[in-house]
Amino acid sequence: MARYTQASIERLREAVDMVDLVGTRTDLRRVGSRWVGLCPFHDERTPSFSVEADRGLYHCFGCGVGGDAIAFVRETEALDFAEAVEALAERYRVELERESESAEEQERRRRRGRLLALLERTTAFYERYLWDSQEAAHARDYLAGRGFAEETLRAFRVGWAPAGWDRLLTGARRDGFSLEELLAAGLAQRRRSGDGGVDRFRERIVFPLADARGRVLGFGARTLDPDEPAKYINTAENEIFHKGRQLFGIDKARVAAAKAARVVAVEGYTDALALHQAGIVETVAIMGTALTDHQLAELARAAGGEGVVYLALDADSSGQQAMLRAAKAAEDRDVELRVVQLPDGRDPAELVADDGAEAIVGRLDGALSVVEFAVRRVLAEAALGTPEGRDRALAQARDLIAETPARSARRDHLVQLVADRLDLPDDYVVTAVAQAPRRPPAERRPQPAAGGDPGPDWGDPGPEREWDGRGAPAASERAPAAGPGAAALEAERIFLANCLASGPPGRDYLERLTDDHFSADVLRRVHAHLVAHFDDPLEGLDQGDDQLGSLVAGIALSAEDRRDTRASDLQMGFLTLEQRRIDRAIRHARHDPEAGPALSELAAARQQVRRDMDAVMGEVS
Protein backbone atom coordinates (compact mmCIF):
# COMPACT_ATOMS: atom_id res chain seq x y z
CA MET A 1 0.00 0.00 0.00
CA ALA A 2 1.27 3.48 -0.86
CA ARG A 3 2.67 5.59 1.96
CA TYR A 4 1.23 8.90 3.11
CA THR A 5 3.00 11.97 1.80
CA GLN A 6 5.32 13.79 4.15
CA ALA A 7 3.40 17.02 3.50
CA SER A 8 0.12 15.51 4.69
CA ILE A 9 1.80 14.09 7.80
CA GLU A 10 3.22 17.54 8.58
CA ARG A 11 -0.26 19.08 8.13
CA LEU A 12 -1.52 16.47 10.58
CA ARG A 13 1.12 17.38 13.17
CA GLU A 14 0.18 21.05 12.84
CA ALA A 15 -3.53 20.30 13.20
CA VAL A 16 -3.18 18.31 16.42
CA ASP A 17 -3.94 20.15 19.65
CA MET A 18 -1.33 18.57 21.94
CA VAL A 19 -2.96 19.85 25.12
CA ASP A 20 -6.27 18.34 24.02
CA LEU A 21 -4.62 15.06 22.96
CA VAL A 22 -2.45 14.58 26.07
CA GLY A 23 -5.28 15.81 28.29
CA THR A 24 -7.20 12.63 27.51
CA ARG A 25 -4.54 10.67 29.40
CA THR A 26 -3.50 13.01 32.24
CA ASP A 27 -4.65 16.29 33.79
CA LEU A 28 -2.54 19.26 32.68
CA ARG A 29 -2.15 22.76 34.09
CA ARG A 30 -0.34 25.69 32.58
CA VAL A 31 2.99 26.81 34.08
CA GLY A 32 4.55 29.63 32.07
CA SER A 33 4.82 28.62 28.42
CA ARG A 34 4.36 24.90 29.14
CA TRP A 35 1.69 22.57 30.39
CA VAL A 36 2.63 20.11 33.14
CA GLY A 37 1.08 17.07 34.75
CA LEU A 38 1.67 13.55 36.01
CA CYS A 39 3.36 11.30 33.47
CA PRO A 40 0.97 8.83 31.78
CA PHE A 41 3.89 6.45 31.15
CA HIS A 42 5.05 5.82 34.73
CA ASP A 43 3.71 6.21 38.26
CA GLU A 44 4.71 9.42 40.01
CA ARG A 45 3.39 11.77 42.67
CA THR A 46 5.23 14.93 41.66
CA PRO A 47 4.54 16.15 38.09
CA SER A 48 7.54 15.79 35.79
CA PHE A 49 5.70 15.56 32.46
CA SER A 50 5.49 18.66 30.26
CA VAL A 51 3.90 19.62 26.94
CA GLU A 52 5.11 22.36 24.58
CA ALA A 53 1.86 23.17 22.83
CA ASP A 54 3.35 25.51 20.23
CA ARG A 55 5.90 22.93 19.08
CA GLY A 56 3.60 19.93 19.41
CA LEU A 57 6.02 18.01 21.66
CA TYR A 58 5.95 16.28 25.02
CA HIS A 59 8.72 15.19 27.41
CA CYS A 60 8.95 13.53 30.83
CA PHE A 61 11.92 14.48 32.98
CA GLY A 62 11.24 11.48 35.19
CA CYS A 63 11.33 8.53 32.77
CA GLY A 64 12.81 10.28 29.73
CA VAL A 65 10.04 9.55 27.20
CA GLY A 66 9.22 12.20 24.65
CA GLY A 67 8.13 12.89 21.09
CA ASP A 68 5.35 14.32 18.96
CA ALA A 69 1.64 13.56 18.66
CA ILE A 70 2.20 10.47 16.54
CA ALA A 71 4.67 9.03 19.05
CA PHE A 72 2.26 9.79 21.90
CA VAL A 73 -0.59 7.88 20.25
CA ARG A 74 1.69 4.98 19.35
CA GLU A 75 2.91 4.64 22.94
CA THR A 76 -0.38 5.15 24.75
CA GLU A 77 -2.62 3.18 22.39
CA ALA A 78 -0.28 0.41 21.19
CA LEU A 79 -0.66 1.32 17.51
CA ASP A 80 1.89 1.20 14.74
CA PHE A 81 2.93 4.33 12.82
CA ALA A 82 0.29 4.10 10.08
CA GLU A 83 -2.49 3.29 12.55
CA ALA A 84 -1.51 6.22 14.76
CA VAL A 85 -1.44 8.58 11.77
CA GLU A 86 -4.87 7.40 10.62
CA ALA A 87 -6.35 7.66 14.13
CA LEU A 88 -5.11 11.24 14.51
CA ALA A 89 -6.30 12.20 11.02
CA GLU A 90 -9.75 10.87 11.81
CA ARG A 91 -9.87 12.70 15.14
CA TYR A 92 -8.66 16.07 13.83
CA ARG A 93 -10.33 15.76 10.41
CA VAL A 94 -7.17 15.95 8.32
CA GLU A 95 -7.26 14.46 4.83
CA LEU A 96 -4.22 12.30 4.21
CA GLU A 97 -2.62 12.03 0.79
CA ARG A 98 -0.69 9.07 -0.54
CA GLU A 99 2.56 9.34 -2.44
CA SER A 100 1.38 7.22 -5.35
CA GLU A 101 -1.62 4.97 -5.65
CA SER A 102 -2.80 2.91 -8.57
CA ALA A 103 -6.40 2.83 -9.70
CA GLU A 104 -6.72 -0.68 -8.25
CA GLU A 105 -5.40 0.46 -4.87
CA GLN A 106 -7.80 3.39 -4.89
CA GLU A 107 -10.68 1.04 -5.64
CA ARG A 108 -9.68 -1.37 -2.87
CA ARG A 109 -9.45 1.52 -0.41
CA ARG A 110 -12.83 2.89 -1.53
CA ARG A 111 -14.44 -0.55 -1.23
CA ARG A 112 -12.95 -1.12 2.21
CA GLY A 113 -14.31 2.22 3.33
CA ARG A 114 -17.78 1.27 2.08
CA LEU A 115 -17.71 -2.08 3.90
CA LEU A 116 -16.50 -0.47 7.14
CA ALA A 117 -19.30 2.10 6.88
CA LEU A 118 -21.82 -0.71 6.36
CA LEU A 119 -20.50 -2.59 9.40
CA GLU A 120 -20.70 0.61 11.48
CA ARG A 121 -24.29 1.17 10.37
CA THR A 122 -25.12 -2.43 11.26
CA THR A 123 -23.59 -2.11 14.73
CA ALA A 124 -25.73 0.95 15.46
CA PHE A 125 -28.82 -0.91 14.16
CA TYR A 126 -28.21 -3.90 16.45
CA GLU A 127 -27.52 -1.61 19.42
CA ARG A 128 -30.79 0.27 19.02
CA TYR A 129 -32.70 -2.97 18.65
CA LEU A 130 -31.33 -4.38 21.91
CA TRP A 131 -32.28 -1.35 23.99
CA ASP A 132 -35.42 -0.09 22.26
CA SER A 133 -37.37 -3.14 21.03
CA GLN A 134 -39.82 -5.30 22.92
CA GLU A 135 -38.53 -8.32 20.99
CA ALA A 136 -35.16 -8.01 22.76
CA ALA A 137 -36.61 -7.78 26.28
CA HIS A 138 -35.65 -11.37 27.10
CA ALA A 139 -32.11 -10.68 25.87
CA ARG A 140 -31.86 -7.67 28.19
CA ASP A 141 -33.13 -9.84 31.04
CA TYR A 142 -30.62 -12.56 30.22
CA LEU A 143 -27.67 -10.15 30.16
CA ALA A 144 -28.79 -8.49 33.39
CA GLY A 145 -29.16 -11.92 34.97
CA ARG A 146 -25.55 -12.64 34.05
CA GLY A 147 -24.58 -9.57 36.07
CA PHE A 148 -23.73 -7.23 33.19
CA ALA A 149 -24.49 -3.56 33.76
CA GLU A 150 -26.06 -1.54 30.97
CA GLU A 151 -23.04 0.76 31.02
CA THR A 152 -20.72 -2.16 30.25
CA LEU A 153 -22.93 -3.50 27.47
CA ARG A 154 -23.24 -0.07 25.86
CA ALA A 155 -19.48 0.46 26.07
CA PHE A 156 -18.93 -2.73 24.07
CA ARG A 157 -21.86 -1.89 21.76
CA VAL A 158 -23.58 -5.22 22.40
CA GLY A 159 -26.78 -5.55 20.34
CA TRP A 160 -29.62 -7.80 19.25
CA ALA A 161 -30.22 -9.17 15.75
CA PRO A 162 -34.02 -9.28 15.16
CA ALA A 163 -35.86 -12.43 14.20
CA GLY A 164 -37.00 -11.37 10.72
CA TRP A 165 -35.37 -12.87 7.67
CA ASP A 166 -34.27 -9.58 6.09
CA ARG A 167 -34.70 -6.73 8.55
CA LEU A 168 -31.06 -5.65 8.30
CA LEU A 169 -30.80 -6.34 4.58
CA THR A 170 -33.87 -4.26 3.72
CA GLY A 171 -32.72 -1.25 5.72
CA ALA A 172 -29.18 -1.37 4.37
CA ARG A 173 -30.41 -1.63 0.77
CA ARG A 174 -32.62 1.39 1.41
CA ASP A 175 -29.54 3.31 2.58
CA GLY A 176 -27.72 2.61 -0.66
CA PHE A 177 -25.73 -0.54 0.09
CA SER A 178 -25.85 -3.37 -2.42
CA LEU A 179 -26.56 -7.04 -1.79
CA GLU A 180 -23.03 -7.79 -2.98
CA GLU A 181 -21.63 -5.48 -0.28
CA LEU A 182 -23.79 -7.13 2.39
CA LEU A 183 -22.53 -10.51 1.28
CA ALA A 184 -18.91 -9.31 1.22
CA ALA A 185 -19.20 -7.90 4.75
CA GLY A 186 -20.60 -11.21 6.04
CA LEU A 187 -23.93 -9.67 7.02
CA ALA A 188 -26.10 -11.58 4.54
CA GLN A 189 -26.15 -14.92 2.80
CA ARG A 190 -27.84 -15.99 -0.39
CA ARG A 191 -31.18 -17.74 -0.30
CA ARG A 192 -31.11 -21.44 -1.10
CA SER A 193 -32.93 -20.65 -4.31
CA GLY A 194 -30.07 -18.31 -5.25
CA ASP A 195 -32.49 -15.41 -5.67
CA GLY A 196 -31.73 -12.54 -3.28
CA GLY A 197 -30.41 -12.82 0.24
CA VAL A 198 -31.30 -13.11 3.93
CA ASP A 199 -29.74 -11.75 7.11
CA ARG A 200 -26.93 -13.95 8.46
CA PHE A 201 -27.62 -13.06 12.12
CA ARG A 202 -31.17 -13.50 13.34
CA GLU A 203 -32.61 -13.62 16.86
CA ARG A 204 -29.22 -13.54 18.57
CA ILE A 205 -27.22 -11.34 20.94
CA VAL A 206 -24.45 -9.81 18.83
CA PHE A 207 -20.98 -8.79 19.97
CA PRO A 208 -19.19 -6.37 17.59
CA LEU A 209 -15.63 -7.44 16.80
CA ALA A 210 -13.51 -4.33 16.34
CA ASP A 211 -9.88 -3.71 15.50
CA ALA A 212 -7.49 -1.79 17.76
CA ARG A 213 -8.89 1.53 16.48
CA GLY A 214 -12.46 0.54 17.25
CA ARG A 215 -13.54 -0.11 13.64
CA VAL A 216 -16.05 -2.97 13.56
CA LEU A 217 -14.91 -5.77 11.25
CA GLY A 218 -17.44 -8.49 12.08
CA PHE A 219 -19.68 -9.98 14.74
CA GLY A 220 -20.02 -12.89 17.09
CA ALA A 221 -23.60 -13.89 17.85
CA ARG A 222 -25.12 -15.98 20.65
CA THR A 223 -28.49 -17.67 20.55
CA LEU A 224 -30.78 -17.86 23.59
CA ASP A 225 -32.69 -20.81 22.15
CA PRO A 226 -31.59 -23.97 24.03
CA ASP A 227 -32.65 -26.10 21.05
CA GLU A 228 -30.44 -24.25 18.59
CA PRO A 229 -27.43 -26.52 17.83
CA ALA A 230 -25.04 -23.63 17.11
CA LYS A 231 -24.76 -21.66 20.35
CA TYR A 232 -22.36 -19.16 18.78
CA ILE A 233 -21.81 -18.19 15.16
CA ASN A 234 -19.35 -15.65 13.78
CA THR A 235 -18.97 -13.57 10.68
CA ALA A 236 -17.58 -15.81 7.95
CA GLU A 237 -14.00 -15.17 6.82
CA ASN A 238 -13.94 -12.42 4.19
CA GLU A 239 -11.80 -9.58 2.86
CA ILE A 240 -12.42 -7.54 6.02
CA PHE A 241 -12.79 -10.10 8.79
CA HIS A 242 -10.28 -12.80 9.79
CA LYS A 243 -11.15 -14.49 13.08
CA GLY A 244 -7.57 -15.69 13.65
CA ARG A 245 -6.43 -12.06 13.75
CA GLN A 246 -9.22 -10.82 15.98
CA LEU A 247 -9.14 -10.05 19.71
CA PHE A 248 -12.49 -9.11 21.19
CA GLY A 249 -12.18 -5.92 23.23
CA ILE A 250 -8.71 -4.91 22.02
CA ASP A 251 -9.96 -1.38 21.27
CA LYS A 252 -11.13 -1.04 24.89
CA ALA A 253 -8.11 -2.76 26.44
CA ARG A 254 -5.10 -1.40 24.54
CA VAL A 255 -4.67 1.89 26.43
CA ALA A 256 -4.91 0.21 29.84
CA ALA A 257 -2.68 -2.66 28.67
CA ALA A 258 0.02 -0.29 27.45
CA LYS A 259 0.00 1.58 30.76
CA ALA A 260 -0.09 -1.57 32.92
CA ALA A 261 2.46 -3.38 30.70
CA ARG A 262 0.24 -6.45 30.75
CA VAL A 263 -2.72 -7.88 28.88
CA VAL A 264 -5.12 -10.59 30.07
CA ALA A 265 -6.49 -13.05 27.50
CA VAL A 266 -9.69 -14.98 28.22
CA GLU A 267 -11.73 -17.30 25.99
CA GLY A 268 -15.17 -15.81 25.52
CA TYR A 269 -17.03 -12.53 25.05
CA THR A 270 -18.78 -12.68 28.42
CA ASP A 271 -15.48 -13.43 30.19
CA ALA A 272 -14.03 -10.24 28.74
CA LEU A 273 -17.12 -8.23 29.67
CA ALA A 274 -17.04 -9.54 33.23
CA LEU A 275 -13.38 -8.69 33.77
CA HIS A 276 -13.75 -5.21 32.29
CA GLN A 277 -16.71 -4.62 34.58
CA ALA A 278 -14.59 -5.87 37.49
CA GLY A 279 -11.97 -3.23 36.73
CA ILE A 280 -9.48 -5.41 34.83
CA VAL A 281 -9.85 -3.34 31.67
CA GLU A 282 -6.68 -4.69 30.02
CA THR A 283 -8.64 -7.86 29.13
CA VAL A 284 -9.36 -9.26 25.66
CA ALA A 285 -10.97 -12.47 24.44
CA ILE A 286 -9.49 -14.86 21.89
CA MET A 287 -12.98 -16.26 21.12
CA GLY A 288 -12.05 -19.90 21.59
CA THR A 289 -9.00 -21.87 22.67
CA ALA A 290 -6.98 -21.92 19.44
CA LEU A 291 -4.69 -18.95 20.06
CA THR A 292 -3.07 -18.05 16.74
CA ASP A 293 0.39 -16.62 16.09
CA HIS A 294 -1.21 -13.39 14.89
CA GLN A 295 -3.27 -13.06 18.07
CA LEU A 296 -0.18 -13.73 20.19
CA ALA A 297 1.72 -11.03 18.30
CA GLU A 298 -1.16 -8.60 18.94
CA LEU A 299 -1.20 -9.52 22.63
CA ALA A 300 2.53 -8.93 22.90
CA ARG A 301 2.21 -5.58 21.14
CA ALA A 302 -0.64 -4.53 23.43
CA ALA A 303 1.40 -5.42 26.53
CA GLY A 304 4.45 -3.52 25.26
CA GLY A 305 8.02 -4.67 24.77
CA GLU A 306 8.59 -5.55 28.44
CA GLY A 307 5.00 -6.48 29.21
CA VAL A 308 3.46 -9.78 30.25
CA VAL A 309 0.68 -11.76 28.58
CA TYR A 310 -1.63 -13.51 31.07
CA LEU A 311 -3.66 -16.46 29.82
CA ALA A 312 -6.85 -17.05 31.83
CA LEU A 313 -8.33 -19.87 29.78
CA ASP A 314 -10.80 -22.45 31.07
CA ALA A 315 -9.44 -25.22 33.27
CA ASP A 316 -10.76 -27.96 31.00
CA SER A 317 -8.50 -30.09 28.85
CA SER A 318 -8.83 -27.97 25.71
CA GLY A 319 -8.04 -24.78 27.62
CA GLN A 320 -4.95 -26.29 29.22
CA GLN A 321 -3.74 -27.70 25.93
CA ALA A 322 -4.22 -24.26 24.38
CA MET A 323 -2.01 -22.71 27.05
CA LEU A 324 0.75 -25.21 26.36
CA ARG A 325 0.53 -24.55 22.63
CA ALA A 326 0.66 -20.81 23.30
CA ALA A 327 3.77 -21.37 25.43
CA LYS A 328 5.59 -22.83 22.45
CA ALA A 329 4.67 -19.88 20.24
CA ALA A 330 5.54 -17.37 22.98
CA GLU A 331 8.99 -18.90 23.39
CA ASP A 332 9.67 -18.36 19.70
CA ARG A 333 8.62 -14.71 20.00
CA ASP A 334 10.42 -14.09 23.30
CA VAL A 335 7.10 -13.14 24.93
CA GLU A 336 6.72 -13.51 28.70
CA LEU A 337 3.65 -15.63 29.28
CA ARG A 338 1.98 -16.40 32.59
CA VAL A 339 -0.86 -18.83 33.24
CA VAL A 340 -3.82 -17.95 35.46
CA GLN A 341 -5.21 -21.04 37.17
CA LEU A 342 -9.00 -21.21 37.23
CA PRO A 343 -11.17 -23.62 39.24
CA ASP A 344 -12.42 -26.67 37.36
CA GLY A 345 -15.74 -26.04 35.68
CA ARG A 346 -15.77 -22.26 36.22
CA ASP A 347 -14.82 -19.63 33.68
CA PRO A 348 -13.72 -16.07 34.57
CA ALA A 349 -17.23 -14.66 34.18
CA GLU A 350 -18.65 -17.23 36.61
CA LEU A 351 -15.79 -16.68 39.04
CA VAL A 352 -16.42 -12.93 39.15
CA ALA A 353 -20.19 -13.41 39.42
CA ASP A 354 -19.88 -15.89 42.29
CA ASP A 355 -16.89 -14.58 44.25
CA GLY A 356 -16.43 -10.97 43.18
CA ALA A 357 -13.63 -9.13 41.41
CA GLU A 358 -11.10 -9.94 44.12
CA ALA A 359 -11.29 -13.63 43.18
CA ILE A 360 -9.85 -13.04 39.72
CA VAL A 361 -7.45 -10.35 40.94
CA GLY A 362 -5.98 -12.83 43.41
CA ARG A 363 -5.55 -15.45 40.71
CA LEU A 364 -3.82 -12.94 38.45
CA ASP A 365 -1.42 -12.11 41.29
CA GLY A 366 -0.73 -15.82 41.69
CA ALA A 367 -0.29 -16.56 37.98
CA LEU A 368 2.27 -19.23 37.18
CA SER A 369 5.16 -19.32 34.81
CA VAL A 370 4.56 -21.67 31.91
CA VAL A 371 7.15 -24.11 33.26
CA GLU A 372 5.47 -24.28 36.66
CA PHE A 373 2.08 -24.70 35.01
CA ALA A 374 3.47 -27.61 32.98
CA VAL A 375 5.12 -29.20 36.04
CA ARG A 376 1.91 -28.92 38.07
CA ARG A 377 -0.01 -30.48 35.21
CA VAL A 378 2.42 -33.41 35.09
CA LEU A 379 1.97 -33.97 38.82
CA ALA A 380 -1.82 -33.59 38.67
CA GLU A 381 -2.23 -36.14 35.88
CA ALA A 382 0.36 -38.66 37.07
CA ALA A 383 -0.62 -41.96 38.65
CA LEU A 384 1.04 -41.16 41.98
CA GLY A 385 -0.53 -44.24 43.53
CA THR A 386 1.96 -46.46 41.72
CA PRO A 387 5.76 -46.54 41.78
CA GLU A 388 5.86 -46.45 38.00
CA GLY A 389 3.59 -43.42 37.90
CA ARG A 390 5.76 -41.54 40.37
CA ASP A 391 8.94 -42.33 38.54
CA ARG A 392 7.39 -41.27 35.25
CA ALA A 393 6.23 -37.99 36.82
CA LEU A 394 9.72 -37.34 38.18
CA ALA A 395 11.27 -37.94 34.77
CA GLN A 396 8.84 -35.56 33.04
CA ALA A 397 9.11 -32.86 35.71
CA ARG A 398 12.90 -33.22 35.77
CA ASP A 399 13.13 -32.44 32.05
CA LEU A 400 10.96 -29.34 32.45
CA ILE A 401 12.85 -28.02 35.47
CA ALA A 402 16.17 -28.57 33.73
CA GLU A 403 15.26 -25.79 31.27
CA THR A 404 15.08 -23.17 34.05
CA PRO A 405 18.23 -21.27 35.07
CA ALA A 406 20.46 -23.15 37.52
CA ARG A 407 20.75 -21.73 41.05
CA SER A 408 17.63 -19.61 40.54
CA ALA A 409 14.70 -19.03 42.88
CA ARG A 410 12.37 -20.43 40.19
CA ARG A 411 14.27 -23.71 39.98
CA ASP A 412 14.42 -24.02 43.78
CA HIS A 413 10.66 -23.49 43.96
CA LEU A 414 9.96 -26.15 41.34
CA VAL A 415 12.31 -28.63 43.02
CA GLN A 416 10.45 -28.09 46.28
CA LEU A 417 7.11 -28.55 44.54
CA VAL A 418 8.13 -31.88 43.02
CA ALA A 419 9.79 -33.09 46.21
CA ASP A 420 6.63 -32.42 48.21
CA ARG A 421 4.27 -34.09 45.77
CA LEU A 422 6.47 -37.15 45.24
CA ASP A 423 7.57 -37.40 48.87
CA LEU A 424 11.27 -37.19 48.02
CA PRO A 425 14.20 -35.38 49.58
CA ASP A 426 15.01 -32.09 47.86
CA ASP A 427 18.55 -33.18 47.06
CA TYR A 428 17.26 -36.27 45.24
CA VAL A 429 15.22 -34.05 42.87
CA VAL A 430 18.17 -31.66 42.47
CA THR A 431 20.37 -34.59 41.44
CA ALA A 432 17.73 -35.89 39.02
CA VAL A 433 17.45 -32.46 37.39
CA ALA A 434 21.23 -32.17 37.06
CA GLN A 435 21.29 -35.52 35.27
CA ALA A 436 18.50 -34.60 32.82
CA PRO A 437 19.56 -35.00 29.19
CA ARG A 438 20.13 -31.68 27.49
CA ARG A 439 17.88 -31.14 24.50
CA PRO A 440 18.44 -28.95 21.44
CA PRO A 441 16.92 -25.46 21.89
CA ALA A 442 14.11 -26.19 19.42
CA GLU A 443 12.90 -29.00 21.69
CA ARG A 444 13.05 -27.09 24.98
CA ARG A 445 9.39 -26.48 25.40
CA PRO A 446 6.83 -27.72 27.90
CA GLN A 447 5.12 -30.84 26.59
CA PRO A 448 1.68 -32.08 27.54
CA ALA A 449 1.74 -34.52 30.38
CA ALA A 450 1.32 -38.20 29.73
CA GLY A 451 -2.11 -39.55 30.39
CA GLY A 452 -1.22 -40.93 33.79
CA ASP A 453 -0.84 -44.56 32.78
CA PRO A 454 -1.15 -46.47 36.05
CA GLY A 455 1.36 -49.11 34.96
CA PRO A 456 1.10 -52.76 35.94
CA ASP A 457 -1.22 -53.88 38.70
CA TRP A 458 0.67 -53.92 42.00
CA GLY A 459 -2.19 -54.91 44.29
CA ASP A 460 -0.92 -58.48 44.60
CA PRO A 461 1.97 -58.39 47.09
CA GLY A 462 3.55 -61.62 45.90
CA PRO A 463 5.48 -63.88 48.27
CA GLU A 464 6.33 -63.30 51.92
CA ARG A 465 8.51 -60.22 52.32
CA GLU A 466 11.55 -59.62 54.46
CA TRP A 467 11.92 -56.74 56.92
CA ASP A 468 15.02 -54.58 56.79
CA GLY A 469 14.78 -53.55 60.45
CA ARG A 470 13.37 -50.10 59.71
CA GLY A 471 9.78 -50.96 58.84
CA ALA A 472 10.45 -50.92 55.08
CA PRO A 473 10.80 -53.83 52.68
CA ALA A 474 14.28 -55.19 52.26
CA ALA A 475 16.17 -54.32 49.08
CA SER A 476 15.74 -57.86 47.77
CA GLU A 477 11.93 -57.64 47.84
CA ARG A 478 11.29 -54.07 46.71
CA ALA A 479 9.41 -53.36 43.50
CA PRO A 480 11.53 -53.83 40.43
CA ALA A 481 11.20 -50.16 39.45
CA ALA A 482 14.58 -48.55 40.05
CA GLY A 483 13.14 -45.11 40.83
CA PRO A 484 12.36 -43.64 44.24
CA GLY A 485 8.59 -44.04 44.09
CA ALA A 486 8.56 -47.70 45.10
CA ALA A 487 10.08 -47.44 48.58
CA ALA A 488 7.63 -44.99 50.15
CA LEU A 489 4.56 -46.64 48.68
CA GLU A 490 5.64 -50.17 49.56
CA ALA A 491 6.47 -49.18 53.16
CA GLU A 492 2.98 -47.69 53.56
CA ARG A 493 1.29 -50.69 51.94
CA ILE A 494 3.23 -53.23 54.00
CA PHE A 495 2.44 -51.39 57.23
CA LEU A 496 -1.28 -51.51 56.41
CA ALA A 497 -1.00 -55.26 55.79
CA ASN A 498 0.83 -55.73 59.11
CA CYS A 499 -1.95 -53.82 60.89
CA LEU A 500 -4.61 -56.09 59.39
CA ALA A 501 -2.60 -59.15 60.40
CA SER A 502 -2.14 -58.08 64.05
CA GLY A 503 -5.67 -57.92 65.45
CA PRO A 504 -6.50 -55.29 68.12
CA PRO A 505 -2.94 -53.84 68.31
CA GLY A 506 -2.98 -53.39 64.53
CA ARG A 507 -6.39 -51.71 64.70
CA ASP A 508 -5.01 -49.27 67.30
CA TYR A 509 -2.07 -48.33 65.07
CA LEU A 510 -4.36 -48.04 62.07
CA GLU A 511 -6.56 -45.56 63.91
CA ARG A 512 -3.52 -43.50 64.95
CA LEU A 513 -2.64 -42.84 61.31
CA THR A 514 -3.80 -39.63 59.61
CA ASP A 515 -3.90 -38.57 55.96
CA ASP A 516 -0.55 -36.84 56.50
CA HIS A 517 1.12 -40.21 57.02
CA PHE A 518 0.47 -41.21 53.40
CA SER A 519 2.14 -39.96 50.25
CA ALA A 520 -0.63 -40.83 47.77
CA ASP A 521 -4.35 -40.09 47.73
CA VAL A 522 -5.23 -43.67 46.84
CA LEU A 523 -3.51 -45.00 49.97
CA ARG A 524 -5.40 -42.44 52.06
CA ARG A 525 -8.60 -43.92 50.66
CA VAL A 526 -7.34 -47.44 51.36
CA HIS A 527 -6.58 -46.45 54.96
CA ALA A 528 -10.07 -44.96 55.44
CA HIS A 529 -11.67 -48.12 54.05
CA LEU A 530 -9.62 -50.42 56.30
CA VAL A 531 -10.49 -48.38 59.39
CA ALA A 532 -14.18 -48.74 58.53
CA HIS A 533 -13.94 -52.44 57.55
CA PHE A 534 -11.12 -53.78 59.68
CA ASP A 535 -12.78 -57.13 60.38
CA ASP A 536 -13.81 -57.73 56.76
CA PRO A 537 -11.62 -55.61 54.41
CA LEU A 538 -13.33 -56.77 51.21
CA GLU A 539 -16.76 -55.64 52.42
CA GLY A 540 -18.20 -52.37 51.12
CA LEU A 541 -15.82 -51.93 48.20
CA ASP A 542 -17.06 -49.74 45.38
CA GLN A 543 -17.31 -51.94 42.31
CA GLY A 544 -16.53 -48.94 40.12
CA ASP A 545 -13.25 -48.14 41.88
CA ASP A 546 -10.88 -50.73 40.49
CA GLN A 547 -7.76 -49.10 41.87
CA LEU A 548 -9.05 -49.07 45.44
CA GLY A 549 -10.39 -52.61 45.15
CA SER A 550 -7.12 -53.95 43.74
CA LEU A 551 -5.05 -52.39 46.51
CA VAL A 552 -7.36 -53.47 49.32
CA ALA A 553 -7.49 -57.02 47.96
CA GLY A 554 -3.70 -57.16 47.69
CA ILE A 555 -3.19 -55.82 51.21
CA ALA A 556 -5.77 -58.24 52.64
CA LEU A 557 -4.07 -61.15 50.88
CA SER A 558 -0.68 -60.07 52.17
CA ALA A 559 -2.10 -59.86 55.71
CA GLU A 560 -2.99 -63.55 55.57
CA ASP A 561 0.71 -64.32 55.18
CA ARG A 562 1.74 -61.94 57.99
CA ARG A 563 -0.04 -63.45 60.99
CA ASP A 564 3.31 -63.76 62.75
CA THR A 565 3.97 -60.00 62.59
CA ARG A 566 5.81 -58.95 65.74
CA ALA A 567 4.86 -55.99 67.92
CA SER A 568 8.25 -54.48 67.08
CA ASP A 569 7.41 -54.71 63.34
CA LEU A 570 4.23 -52.73 63.95
CA GLN A 571 5.96 -50.13 66.09
CA MET A 572 8.85 -49.68 63.66
CA GLY A 573 6.51 -49.41 60.70
CA PHE A 574 4.48 -46.71 62.44
CA LEU A 575 7.62 -44.78 63.44
CA THR A 576 8.86 -44.94 59.83
CA LEU A 577 5.67 -43.35 58.55
CA GLU A 578 5.74 -40.84 61.40
CA GLN A 579 9.29 -39.81 60.51
CA ARG A 580 8.33 -39.31 56.89
CA ARG A 581 5.32 -37.25 57.92
CA ILE A 582 7.53 -35.01 60.02
CA ASP A 583 10.10 -34.73 57.23
CA ARG A 584 7.41 -33.53 54.83
CA ALA A 585 6.21 -30.97 57.36
CA ILE A 586 9.78 -29.75 57.87
CA ARG A 587 10.26 -29.27 54.12
CA HIS A 588 7.13 -27.14 53.98
CA ALA A 589 8.03 -25.13 57.07
CA ARG A 590 11.48 -24.26 55.75
CA HIS A 591 9.86 -22.17 53.03
CA ASP A 592 7.66 -20.26 55.48
CA PRO A 593 9.50 -17.24 56.98
CA GLU A 594 7.17 -17.28 60.01
CA ALA A 595 7.57 -20.98 60.78
CA GLY A 596 10.50 -20.68 63.20
CA PRO A 597 8.69 -22.00 66.30
CA ALA A 598 7.02 -24.77 64.28
CA LEU A 599 10.37 -25.85 62.87
CA SER A 600 11.79 -26.15 66.35
CA GLU A 601 8.87 -28.31 67.46
CA LEU A 602 9.15 -30.49 64.37
CA ALA A 603 12.88 -30.95 64.84
CA ALA A 604 12.31 -32.01 68.43
CA ALA A 605 9.57 -34.42 67.34
CA ARG A 606 11.89 -35.94 64.74
CA GLN A 607 14.63 -36.46 67.32
CA GLN A 608 12.14 -38.23 69.58
CA VAL A 609 11.06 -40.51 66.72
CA ARG A 610 14.69 -41.39 66.03
CA ARG A 611 15.24 -42.21 69.71
CA ASP A 612 12.12 -44.40 69.68
CA MET A 613 13.35 -46.20 66.55
CA ASP A 614 16.77 -46.80 68.14
CA ALA A 615 15.03 -48.22 71.22
CA VAL A 616 13.01 -50.65 69.09
CA MET A 617 16.14 -51.71 67.25
CA GLY A 618 17.88 -52.30 70.56
CA GLU A 619 15.07 -54.51 71.77
CA VAL A 620 15.14 -56.79 68.73
CA SER A 621 18.89 -56.93 68.14
Secondary structure, DSSP 8 states (H G I E B T S, - for coil): ---B-HHHHHHHHHH--HHHHHTTTS-EEEETTEEEE--SSS--SS--EEEETTTTEEEETTT--EE-HHHHHHHHHT--HHHHHHHHHHHTT----BS---HHHHHHHHHHHHHHHHHHHHHHHHHHHHHH-STTHHHHHHHHHTT--HHHHHHTT-EEE-SSSSHHHHHHHHTT--HHHHHHTTSEEE-TTSSSEEES--SEEEEEEE-TTS-EEEEEEE---TT-S-SEEE----SS--GGG--BTHHHHHHHHHHHTEEEEESSHHHHHHHHHTT-TTEEE-SSS---HHHHHHHHHHH-TT-EEEE---SSHHHHHHHHHHHHHHHHHT-EEEE----TT--HHHHHHHH-HHHHHHHHHT-EEHHHHHHHHHHHHS-TTSHHHHHHHHHHHHHHHTTS-TT-HHHHHHHHHHHHHHT--HHHHHHHHHTS----GGG-S----------S------S---B-SSSSB-GGGS-S--STHHHHHHHHHHHHHHHHHTSHHHHHHHHH--GGG-SSHHHHHHHHHHHHTSS-TTTT--TT-HHHHHHHHHHHHHHHTTTT--HHHHHHHHHHHHHHHHHHHHHHHTT-TT-HHHHHHHHHHHHHHHHHHHHHHHHH-
